[in-house]
Amino acid sequence: MQNDDRLLPVELIHQIFDYLSTIDILQSFSNLNYYFDNILSNYNRYHVNFQSCLKRSFHRICSRLQSNQILSLILSNKDDTPNQFQLIFSQWNIEELSHLRAITFIAIENDLLFKFIDTFNNENLQSLTIIPGYYSQKKLPKDSLKKFLVQRLERLDVYNASCIDTSSRYNLKSLTVHDCEIIELQEILSSMPILQSLQVTNHTGGQWLTMNKVPIQLKRLALNLGMK
């Protein structure tokens, strides 16, 4: 006689998983029986958020999941989650993050970011966010994200505009830049012909008066005058 849990279709269980956090899924369904363990091993839509993650939860997720099961990933090197980037290289094969569609880096040091970029190989990435930490260097070197600006990348959120290679044309639909000069803005608009949402901050005030006509393809434009 079959167990009652086998009456639950795998597709239905996957839909339930879509509404749960990764740690909740693993804590609730791991080691129940072979049927559920097999479902966990074949589910490839995990949204892994390591921001403010307890160390035991971090190791539980890393030991239970394979790199190619992760759909989105948030990594943080802030004071409450130190050394996550260093640990992630020892836990997962970065080259096998083949199913990843969105990634967020929080307070990552430049050398670790570049190590990740050099190792990472995924042309299907759709969203990239880089949030600098209080003590980490905000400015990224010119054109340093060229490898990440792949054909399918649709959303980008970075601190400075100079890290974007504007000599190429991109398919970005949403862009947020937290430190952008007027010349950089004009170069961005010319290199991103299908951009629909743009949010930029300029720290020099009046220079925005020289801005040229806004392209008609934009559906949302937010210009912020910030202060350093």
C-alpha positions as a LaTeX table, in Angstrom:
\begin{tabular}{lrrr}
\hline
Residue & $x$ (\AA) & $y$ (\AA) & $z$ (\AA) \\
\hline
Met1 & 0.00 & 0.00 & 0.00 \\
Gln2 & 1.39 & 3.41 & $-0.91$ \\
Asn3 & 1.96 & 6.14 & 1.63 \\
Asp4 & $-0.55$ & 8.99 & 1.66 \\
Asp5 & 2.15 & 11.53 & 0.88 \\
Arg6 & 2.65 & 9.96 & $-2.52$ \\
Leu7 & $-0.84$ & 11.16 & $-3.44$ \\
Leu8 & 0.48 & 14.73 & $-3.43$ \\
Pro9 & 1.69 & 15.59 & $-6.95$ \\
Val10 & 5.22 & 16.91 & $-7.18$ \\
Glu11 & 3.97 & 19.97 & $-9.07$ \\
Leu12 & 1.66 & 20.88 & $-6.18$ \\
Ile13 & 4.48 & 20.56 & $-3.65$ \\
His14 & 6.69 & 22.75 & $-5.83$ \\
Gln15 & 3.98 & 25.40 & $-5.89$ \\
Ile16 & 3.85 & 25.32 & $-2.10$ \\
Phe17 & 7.64 & 25.69 & $-1.96$ \\
Asp18 & 7.39 & 28.81 & $-4.14$ \\
Tyr19 & 5.70 & 30.61 & $-1.22$ \\
Leu20 & 8.17 & 29.51 & 1.46 \\
Ser21 & 11.67 & 30.62 & 2.36 \\
Thr22 & 14.50 & 28.21 & 1.68 \\
Ile23 & 15.25 & 27.62 & 5.35 \\
Asp24 & 11.55 & 26.95 & 6.07 \\
Ile25 & 11.45 & 24.40 & 3.26 \\
Leu26 & 14.52 & 22.56 & 4.52 \\
Gln27 & 13.50 & 22.63 & 8.17 \\
Ser28 & 9.95 & 21.47 & 7.46 \\
Phe29 & 10.45 & 18.84 & 4.77 \\
Ser30 & 13.97 & 17.40 & 5.11 \\
Asn31 & 14.35 & 13.82 & 6.32 \\
Leu32 & 10.62 & 13.10 & 6.37 \\
Asn33 & 10.96 & 10.22 & 3.92 \\
Tyr34 & 12.58 & 9.32 & 0.63 \\
Tyr35 & 9.74 & 10.86 & $-1.39$ \\
Phe36 & 10.18 & 14.35 & 0.05 \\
Asp37 & 13.96 & 14.15 & 0.08 \\
Asn38 & 13.85 & 13.37 & $-3.62$ \\
Ile39 & 11.54 & 16.33 & $-4.25$ \\
Leu40 & 13.88 & 18.65 & $-2.33$ \\
Ser41 & 16.84 & 17.45 & $-4.37$ \\
Asn42 & 15.10 & 18.13 & $-7.67$ \\
Tyr43 & 13.47 & 21.45 & $-6.84$ \\
Asn44 & 15.43 & 24.19 & $-8.63$ \\
Arg45 & 13.63 & 27.41 & $-7.69$ \\
Tyr46 & 15.20 & 28.12 & $-4.31$ \\
His47 & 15.42 & 31.80 & $-3.33$ \\
Val48 & 18.39 & 31.93 & $-0.96$ \\
Asn49 & 18.65 & 35.02 & 1.25 \\
Phe50 & 21.74 & 35.02 & 3.47 \\
Gln51 & 21.21 & 38.60 & 4.70 \\
Ser52 & 21.06 & 38.53 & 8.54 \\
Cys53 & 21.16 & 34.74 & 8.30 \\
Leu54 & 22.17 & 32.70 & 11.36 \\
Lys55 & 25.41 & 30.80 & 10.87 \\
Arg56 & 23.77 & 27.41 & 11.50 \\
Ser57 & 21.12 & 28.22 & 8.89 \\
Phe58 & 23.82 & 29.28 & 6.44 \\
His59 & 25.65 & 25.96 & 6.78 \\
Arg60 & 22.40 & 23.98 & 6.65 \\
Ile61 & 21.43 & 25.56 & 3.34 \\
Cys62 & 24.90 & 25.19 & 1.84 \\
Ser63 & 25.19 & 21.55 & 2.83 \\
Arg64 & 21.69 & 20.63 & 1.62 \\
Leu65 & 21.53 & 22.47 & $-1.72$ \\
Gln66 & 23.49 & 22.23 & $-4.92$ \\
Ser67 & 24.56 & 25.38 & $-6.78$ \\
Asn68 & 22.34 & 24.65 & $-9.77$ \\
Gln69 & 19.16 & 24.58 & $-7.62$ \\
Ile70 & 19.28 & 28.29 & $-6.78$ \\
Leu71 & 17.12 & 30.80 & $-8.64$ \\
Ser72 & 18.04 & 33.93 & $-6.66$ \\
Leu73 & 20.82 & 34.64 & $-4.18$ \\
Ile74 & 21.53 & 37.39 & $-1.63$ \\
Leu75 & 25.00 & 37.47 & $-0.07$ \\
Ser76 & 26.06 & 39.84 & 2.70 \\
Asn77 & 29.39 & 40.61 & 4.36 \\
Lys78 & 27.93 & 43.03 & 6.91 \\
Asp79 & 28.94 & 42.89 & 10.57 \\
Asp80 & 26.15 & 40.45 & 11.51 \\
Thr81 & 27.11 & 38.03 & 8.71 \\
Pro82 & 30.90 & 38.33 & 8.29 \\
Asn83 & 32.92 & 36.31 & 5.78 \\
Gln84 & 29.95 & 34.97 & 3.83 \\
Phe85 & 31.71 & 35.52 & 0.52 \\
Gln86 & 34.81 & 33.70 & 1.66 \\
Leu87 & 32.69 & 30.79 & 2.95 \\
Ile88 & 30.55 & 30.54 & $-0.16$ \\
Phe89 & 33.57 & 29.66 & $-2.29$ \\
Ser90 & 34.33 & 26.72 & $-0.01$ \\
Gln91 & 30.70 & 25.52 & 0.08 \\
Trp92 & 29.56 & 25.80 & $-3.54$ \\
Asn93 & 30.99 & 25.62 & $-7.00$ \\
Ile94 & 30.35 & 29.14 & $-8.31$ \\
Glu95 & 30.68 & 27.95 & $-11.89$ \\
Glu96 & 27.62 & 25.74 & $-11.39$ \\
Leu97 & 25.22 & 28.57 & $-10.50$ \\
Ser98 & 23.72 & 27.93 & $-13.91$ \\
His99 & 20.09 & 28.41 & $-12.90$ \\
Leu100 & 20.64 & 31.72 & $-11.13$ \\
Arg101 & 18.49 & 34.59 & $-12.41$ \\
Ala102 & 19.02 & 37.26 & $-9.72$ \\
Ile103 & 21.91 & 38.04 & $-7.40$ \\
Thr104 & 22.46 & 40.73 & $-4.74$ \\
Phe105 & 25.83 & 41.56 & $-3.16$ \\
Ile106 & 25.80 & 43.52 & 0.11 \\
Ala107 & 28.97 & 45.06 & 1.57 \\
Ile108 & 31.26 & 43.00 & $-0.63$ \\
Glu109 & 34.92 & 43.98 & $-0.91$ \\
Asn110 & 36.08 & 44.67 & $-4.45$ \\
Asp111 & 38.64 & 41.87 & $-4.52$ \\
Leu112 & 36.00 & 39.30 & $-3.55$ \\
Leu113 & 33.55 & 40.72 & $-6.08$ \\
Phe114 & 36.13 & 40.41 & $-8.85$ \\
Lys115 & 36.92 & 36.85 & $-7.75$ \\
Phe116 & 33.23 & 36.00 & $-8.02$ \\
Ile117 & 32.98 & 37.67 & $-11.44$ \\
Asp118 & 36.01 & 35.75 & $-12.74$ \\
Thr119 & 34.56 & 32.43 & $-11.53$ \\
Phe120 & 30.91 & 33.05 & $-12.38$ \\
Asn121 & 29.73 & 31.93 & $-15.81$ \\
Asn122 & 26.02 & 32.40 & $-16.43$ \\
Glu123 & 24.59 & 34.19 & $-19.46$ \\
Asn124 & 21.02 & 33.85 & $-18.16$ \\
Leu125 & 21.36 & 36.30 & $-15.25$ \\
Gln126 & 18.49 & 38.83 & $-15.30$ \\
Ser127 & 19.02 & 40.99 & $-12.20$ \\
Leu128 & 22.17 & 42.28 & $-10.47$ \\
Thr129 & 22.31 & 44.49 & $-7.35$ \\
Ile130 & 25.49 & 45.66 & $-5.62$ \\
Ile131 & 24.99 & 47.49 & $-2.31$ \\
Pro132 & 28.18 & 48.91 & $-0.77$ \\
Gly133 & 28.79 & 48.60 & 2.94 \\
Tyr134 & 29.68 & 51.39 & 5.34 \\
Tyr135 & 33.35 & 50.44 & 5.40 \\
Ser136 & 33.64 & 48.97 & 1.93 \\
Gln137 & 34.76 & 50.93 & $-1.10$ \\
Lys138 & 31.75 & 52.37 & $-2.90$ \\
Lys139 & 33.45 & 53.08 & $-6.20$ \\
Leu140 & 33.96 & 50.20 & $-8.59$ \\
Pro141 & 36.68 & 50.49 & $-11.27$ \\
Lys142 & 35.65 & 51.58 & $-14.74$ \\
Asp143 & 33.98 & 48.88 & $-16.83$ \\
Ser144 & 34.45 & 46.33 & $-14.02$ \\
Leu145 & 30.99 & 44.80 & $-14.55$ \\
Lys146 & 31.37 & 44.14 & $-18.26$ \\
Lys147 & 31.13 & 40.36 & $-17.81$ \\
Phe148 & 27.92 & 40.71 & $-15.79$ \\
Leu149 & 26.20 & 42.89 & $-18.40$ \\
Val150 & 25.18 & 39.86 & $-20.39$ \\
Gln151 & 22.56 & 39.82 & $-23.09$ \\
Arg152 & 19.67 & 38.80 & $-20.81$ \\
Leu153 & 20.40 & 41.14 & $-17.89$ \\
Glu154 & 17.28 & 43.29 & $-17.47$ \\
Arg155 & 17.78 & 44.96 & $-14.07$ \\
Leu156 & 20.91 & 46.58 & $-12.63$ \\
Asp157 & 21.40 & 48.49 & $-9.35$ \\
Val158 & 24.92 & 49.84 & $-8.66$ \\
Tyr159 & 26.51 & 52.70 & $-6.75$ \\
Asn160 & 28.57 & 54.42 & $-9.45$ \\
Ala161 & 27.96 & 54.76 & $-13.17$ \\
Ser162 & 31.63 & 54.52 & $-14.15$ \\
Cys163 & 31.62 & 50.73 & $-13.63$ \\
Ile164 & 29.28 & 50.38 & $-16.64$ \\
Asp165 & 30.87 & 49.94 & $-20.04$ \\
Thr166 & 28.87 & 52.36 & $-22.19$ \\
Ser167 & 30.79 & 51.52 & $-25.36$ \\
Ser168 & 28.47 & 48.53 & $-25.87$ \\
Arg169 & 24.69 & 48.35 & $-26.21$ \\
Tyr170 & 22.66 & 46.53 & $-23.59$ \\
Asn171 & 19.16 & 45.15 & $-23.12$ \\
Leu172 & 18.64 & 46.60 & $-19.66$ \\
Lys173 & 15.05 & 47.60 & $-18.86$ \\
Ser174 & 15.62 & 48.92 & $-15.32$ \\
Leu175 & 18.68 & 50.78 & $-14.01$ \\
Thr176 & 19.44 & 52.40 & $-10.65$ \\
Val177 & 22.68 & 54.34 & $-10.13$ \\
His178 & 23.41 & 56.10 & $-6.84$ \\
Asp179 & 26.23 & 58.35 & $-8.06$ \\
Cys180 & 25.97 & 59.53 & $-11.65$ \\
Glu181 & 27.29 & 62.61 & $-13.46$ \\
Ile182 & 25.41 & 64.25 & $-16.33$ \\
Ile183 & 27.92 & 63.06 & $-18.95$ \\
Glu184 & 27.67 & 59.50 & $-17.66$ \\
Leu185 & 23.88 & 59.72 & $-17.76$ \\
Gln186 & 23.90 & 60.76 & $-21.41$ \\
Glu187 & 26.26 & 57.89 & $-22.28$ \\
Ile188 & 24.01 & 55.44 & $-20.44$ \\
Leu189 & 20.91 & 56.58 & $-22.32$ \\
Ser190 & 22.67 & 56.20 & $-25.66$ \\
Ser191 & 23.89 & 52.66 & $-24.88$ \\
Met192 & 20.60 & 51.30 & $-23.52$ \\
Pro193 & 17.96 & 51.75 & $-26.22$ \\
Ile194 & 15.18 & 49.75 & $-24.52$ \\
Leu195 & 15.60 & 51.14 & $-20.99$ \\
Gln196 & 12.17 & 51.66 & $-19.41$ \\
Ser197 & 12.95 & 52.60 & $-15.79$ \\
Leu198 & 15.83 & 54.83 & $-14.71$ \\
Gln199 & 16.67 & 56.13 & $-11.25$ \\
Val200 & 19.87 & 58.11 & $-10.80$ \\
Thr201 & 21.35 & 60.34 & $-8.12$ \\
Asn202 & 23.66 & 63.26 & $-8.84$ \\
His203 & 25.67 & 64.98 & $-6.12$ \\
Thr204 & 26.53 & 68.19 & $-7.99$ \\
Gly205 & 23.11 & 69.82 & $-8.27$ \\
Gly206 & 23.04 & 72.40 & $-11.04$ \\
Gln207 & 24.90 & 70.31 & $-13.61$ \\
Trp208 & 21.61 & 68.54 & $-14.31$ \\
Leu209 & 20.50 & 71.72 & $-16.12$ \\
Thr210 & 22.60 & 70.63 & $-19.14$ \\
Met211 & 20.72 & 67.37 & $-19.59$ \\
Asn212 & 19.51 & 66.66 & $-23.10$ \\
Lys213 & 16.03 & 65.48 & $-24.09$ \\
Val214 & 14.82 & 62.36 & $-22.27$ \\
Pro215 & 14.32 & 59.37 & $-24.63$ \\
Ile216 & 10.67 & 58.54 & $-25.28$ \\
Gln217 & 11.04 & 54.83 & $-24.45$ \\
Leu218 & 11.41 & 55.61 & $-20.72$ \\
Lys219 & 8.26 & 54.92 & $-18.70$ \\
Arg220 & 9.75 & 55.89 & $-15.34$ \\
Leu221 & 12.47 & 58.46 & $-14.66$ \\
Ala222 & 13.61 & 59.57 & $-11.18$ \\
Leu223 & 16.40 & 62.17 & $-10.85$ \\
Asn224 & 17.63 & 62.74 & $-7.31$ \\
Leu225 & 19.88 & 65.59 & $-6.16$ \\
Gly226 & 21.85 & 63.99 & $-3.32$ \\
Met227 & 24.54 & 65.23 & $-1.01$ \\
Lys228 & 27.82 & 63.47 & $-0.29$ \\
\hline
\end{tabular}
